[in-house]
Amino acid sequence: MRIGELAELAGVSARALRHYEDRGLLVPARDGNGYRHYAPDDVARVARIRAMISAGLGTATIRRYLDCARSGDHGVSLEMCPGLRAELDALARRIEAQQAELAETRRRLAALASGRSALS
């Protein structure tokens, strides 16, 4: 299938598909005239890519662990390939640190709004 067909079936833009290709996540075959040609399995691959992106994983991480992702009746799941658990734990720690920073910023804003010192 061509890029427009895959985009429609996968619910993404052709631009997103080209981005996935640029990042090495999706590797279409090329016709003699240079047009991209996708396999039927690429619909599920795009779903796995999108699920991993929506979970906060970057494209470099996705490229390393895309083969650990499985599509099933209940959506996309991950098998714990070597190294993946460490990547997920590191992401969780970064999110927790960001949440702590946001909570502190919220506390300082509330202090400023109430007329108290925000530095205390």
C-alpha positions as protocol buffer text, in pm:
chain_id: "A"
residue {
  index: 1
  type: MET
  ca { x: 0 y: 0 z: 0 }
}
residue {
  index: 2
  type: ARG
  ca { x: 109 y: 359 z: -56 }
}
residue {
  index: 3
  type: ILE
  ca { x: 175 y: 621 z: 210 }
}
residue {
  index: 4
  type: GLY
  ca { x: -171 y: 779 z: 185 }
}
residue {
  index: 5
  type: GLU
  ca { x: -341 y: 444 z: 234 }
}
residue {
  index: 6
  type: LEU
  ca { x: -130 y: 359 z: 539 }
}
residue {
  index: 7
  type: ALA
  ca { x: -187 y: 705 z: 683 }
}
residue {
  index: 8
  type: GLU
  ca { x: -562 y: 662 z: 653 }
}
residue {
  index: 9
  type: LEU
  ca { x: -566 y: 307 z: 792 }
}
residue {
  index: 10
  type: ALA
  ca { x: -332 y: 393 z: 1080 }
}
residue {
  index: 11
  type: GLY
  ca { x: -501 y: 723 z: 1163 }
}
residue {
  index: 12
  type: VAL
  ca { x: -188 y: 935 z: 1122 }
}
residue {
  index: 13
  type: SER
  ca { x: -64 y: 1187 z: 870 }
}
residue {
  index: 14
  type: ALA
  ca { x: 169 y: 1104 z: 585 }
}
residue {
  index: 15
  type: ARG
  ca { x: 408 y: 1352 z: 749 }
}
residue {
  index: 16
  type: ALA
  ca { x: 411 y: 1140 z: 1066 }
}
residue {
  index: 17
  type: LEU
  ca { x: 491 y: 831 z: 860 }
}
residue {
  index: 18
  type: ARG
  ca { x: 781 y: 1010 z: 692 }
}
residue {
  index: 19
  type: HIS
  ca { x: 903 y: 1119 z: 1038 }
}
residue {
  index: 20
  type: TYR
  ca { x: 890 y: 759 z: 1161 }
}
residue {
  index: 21
  type: GLU
  ca { x: 1087 y: 658 z: 853 }
}
residue {
  index: 22
  type: ASP
  ca { x: 1346 y: 934 z: 914 }
}
residue {
  index: 23
  type: ARG
  ca { x: 1391 y: 802 z: 1269 }
}
residue {
  index: 24
  type: GLY
  ca { x: 1433 y: 442 z: 1152 }
}
residue {
  index: 25
  type: LEU
  ca { x: 1106 y: 323 z: 1305 }
}
residue {
  index: 26
  type: LEU
  ca { x: 936 y: 238 z: 978 }
}
residue {
  index: 27
  type: VAL
  ca { x: 1120 y: 106 z: 673 }
}
residue {
  index: 28
  type: PRO
  ca { x: 903 y: 91 z: 364 }
}
residue {
  index: 29
  type: ALA
  ca { x: 1004 y: -82 z: 45 }
}
residue {
  index: 30
  type: ARG
  ca { x: 1048 y: 141 z: -258 }
}
residue {
  index: 31
  type: ASP
  ca { x: 888 y: 84 z: -596 }
}
residue {
  index: 32
  type: GLY
  ca { x: 1095 y: 130 z: -909 }
}
residue {
  index: 33
  type: ASN
  ca { x: 965 y: 485 z: -937 }
}
residue {
  index: 34
  type: GLY
  ca { x: 1071 y: 564 z: -578 }
}
residue {
  index: 35
  type: TYR
  ca { x: 724 y: 551 z: -421 }
}
residue {
  index: 36
  type: ARG
  ca { x: 705 y: 406 z: -75 }
}
residue {
  index: 37
  type: HIS
  ca { x: 531 y: 72 z: -46 }
}
residue {
  index: 38
  type: TYR
  ca { x: 410 y: -48 z: 294 }
}
residue {
  index: 39
  type: ALA
  ca { x: 317 y: -397 z: 405 }
}
residue {
  index: 40
  type: PRO
  ca { x: -14 y: -475 z: 576 }
}
residue {
  index: 41
  type: ASP
  ca { x: 179 y: -539 z: 901 }
}
residue {
  index: 42
  type: ASP
  ca { x: 289 y: -175 z: 903 }
}
residue {
  index: 43
  type: VAL
  ca { x: -57 y: -69 z: 1026 }
}
residue {
  index: 44
  type: ALA
  ca { x: 6 y: -259 z: 1351 }
}
residue {
  index: 45
  type: ARG
  ca { x: 366 y: -132 z: 1364 }
}
residue {
  index: 46
  type: VAL
  ca { x: 244 y: 229 z: 1346 }
}
residue {
  index: 47
  type: ALA
  ca { x: -4 y: 153 z: 1626 }
}
residue {
  index: 48
  type: ARG
  ca { x: 283 y: 25 z: 1840 }
}
residue {
  index: 49
  type: ILE
  ca { x: 492 y: 332 z: 1759 }
}
residue {
  index: 50
  type: ARG
  ca { x: 206 y: 565 z: 1851 }
}
residue {
  index: 51
  type: ALA
  ca { x: 138 y: 380 z: 2176 }
}
residue {
  index: 52
  type: MET
  ca { x: 502 y: 406 z: 2278 }
}
residue {
  index: 53
  type: ILE
  ca { x: 520 y: 776 z: 2187 }
}
residue {
  index: 54
  type: SER
  ca { x: 203 y: 847 z: 2385 }
}
residue {
  index: 55
  type: ALA
  ca { x: 363 y: 672 z: 2685 }
}
residue {
  index: 56
  type: GLY
  ca { x: 645 y: 926 z: 2672 }
}
residue {
  index: 57
  type: LEU
  ca { x: 916 y: 723 z: 2501 }
}
residue {
  index: 58
  type: GLY
  ca { x: 1143 y: 904 z: 2256 }
}
residue {
  index: 59
  type: THR
  ca { x: 1207 y: 777 z: 1908 }
}
residue {
  index: 60
  type: ALA
  ca { x: 1561 y: 657 z: 1992 }
}
residue {
  index: 61
  type: THR
  ca { x: 1422 y: 443 z: 2275 }
}
residue {
  index: 62
  type: ILE
  ca { x: 1137 y: 322 z: 2056 }
}
residue {
  index: 63
  type: ARG
  ca { x: 1384 y: 220 z: 1785 }
}
residue {
  index: 64
  type: ARG
  ca { x: 1576 y: 9 z: 2039 }
}
residue {
  index: 65
  type: TYR
  ca { x: 1269 y: -159 z: 2187 }
}
residue {
  index: 66
  type: LEU
  ca { x: 1002 y: -160 z: 1915 }
}
residue {
  index: 67
  type: ASP
  ca { x: 1045 y: -534 z: 1873 }
}
residue {
  index: 68
  type: CYS
  ca { x: 946 y: -573 z: 2240 }
}
residue {
  index: 69
  type: ALA
  ca { x: 602 y: -424 z: 2168 }
}
residue {
  index: 70
  type: ARG
  ca { x: 315 y: -656 z: 2085 }
}
residue {
  index: 71
  type: SER
  ca { x: -28 y: -574 z: 1946 }
}
residue {
  index: 72
  type: GLY
  ca { x: -316 y: -778 z: 2076 }
}
residue {
  index: 73
  type: ASP
  ca { x: -687 y: -775 z: 2145 }
}
residue {
  index: 74
  type: HIS
  ca { x: -634 y: -538 z: 2437 }
}
residue {
  index: 75
  type: GLY
  ca { x: -406 y: -289 z: 2261 }
}
residue {
  index: 76
  type: VAL
  ca { x: -30 y: -265 z: 2272 }
}
residue {
  index: 77
  type: SER
  ca { x: 178 y: -427 z: 2545 }
}
residue {
  index: 78
  type: LEU
  ca { x: 550 y: -452 z: 2609 }
}
residue {
  index: 79
  type: GLU
  ca { x: 758 y: -755 z: 2683 }
}
residue {
  index: 80
  type: MET
  ca { x: 1043 y: -673 z: 2917 }
}
residue {
  index: 81
  type: CYS
  ca { x: 1333 y: -703 z: 2676 }
}
residue {
  index: 82
  type: PRO
  ca { x: 1679 y: -658 z: 2828 }
}
residue {
  index: 83
  type: GLY
  ca { x: 1732 y: -293 z: 2914 }
}
residue {
  index: 84
  type: LEU
  ca { x: 1372 y: -190 z: 2864 }
}
residue {
  index: 85
  type: ARG
  ca { x: 1286 y: -202 z: 3235 }
}
residue {
  index: 86
  type: ALA
  ca { x: 1577 y: 35 z: 3308 }
}
residue {
  index: 87
  type: GLU
  ca { x: 1457 y: 274 z: 3035 }
}
residue {
  index: 88
  type: LEU
  ca { x: 1102 y: 274 z: 3172 }
}
residue {
  index: 89
  type: ASP
  ca { x: 1224 y: 325 z: 3529 }
}
residue {
  index: 90
  type: ALA
  ca { x: 1445 y: 616 z: 3418 }
}
residue {
  index: 91
  type: LEU
  ca { x: 1149 y: 777 z: 3242 }
}
residue {
  index: 92
  type: ALA
  ca { x: 934 y: 735 z: 3553 }
}
residue {
  index: 93
  type: ARG
  ca { x: 1206 y: 901 z: 3765 }
}
residue {
  index: 94
  type: ARG
  ca { x: 1226 y: 1195 z: 3522 }
}
residue {
  index: 95
  type: ILE
  ca { x: 849 y: 1238 z: 3537 }
}
residue {
  index: 96
  type: GLU
  ca { x: 853 y: 1228 z: 3918 }
}
residue {
  index: 97
  type: ALA
  ca { x: 1127 y: 1494 z: 3926 }
}
residue {
  index: 98
  type: GLN
  ca { x: 928 y: 1713 z: 3689 }
}
residue {
  index: 99
  type: GLN
  ca { x: 617 y: 1671 z: 3904 }
}
residue {
  index: 100
  type: ALA
  ca { x: 814 y: 1775 z: 4214 }
}
residue {
  index: 101
  type: GLU
  ca { x: 941 y: 2085 z: 4031 }
}
residue {
  index: 102
  type: LEU
  ca { x: 587 y: 2173 z: 3923 }
}
residue {
  index: 103
  type: ALA
  ca { x: 455 y: 2127 z: 4276 }
}
residue {
  index: 104
  type: GLU
  ca { x: 725 y: 2362 z: 4406 }
}
residue {
  index: 105
  type: THR
  ca { x: 643 y: 2617 z: 4137 }
}
residue {
  index: 106
  type: ARG
  ca { x: 274 y: 2590 z: 4226 }
}
residue {
  index: 107
  type: ARG
  ca { x: 358 y: 2647 z: 4596 }
}
residue {
  index: 108
  type: ARG
  ca { x: 562 y: 2958 z: 4510 }
}
residue {
  index: 109
  type: LEU
  ca { x: 285 y: 3095 z: 4288 }
}
residue {
  index: 110
  type: ALA
  ca { x: 31 y: 3044 z: 4567 }
}
residue {
  index: 111
  type: ALA
  ca { x: 264 y: 3219 z: 4810 }
}
residue {
  index: 112
  type: LEU
  ca { x: 304 y: 3514 z: 4576 }
}
residue {
  index: 113
  type: ALA
  ca { x: -70 y: 3535 z: 4517 }
}
residue {
  index: 114
  type: SER
  ca { x: -139 y: 3539 z: 4892 }
}
residue {
  index: 115
  type: GLY
  ca { x: 120 y: 3809 z: 4961 }
}
residue {
  index: 116
  type: ARG
  ca { x: 364 y: 3577 z: 5138 }
}
residue {
  index: 117
  type: SER
  ca { x: 727 y: 3540 z: 5043 }
}
residue {
  index: 118
  type: ALA
  ca { x: 768 y: 3281 z: 4768 }
}
residue {
  index: 119
  type: LEU
  ca { x: 1123 y: 3205 z: 4882 }
}
residue {
  index: 120
  type: SER
  ca { x: 1034 y: 3053 z: 5215 }
}
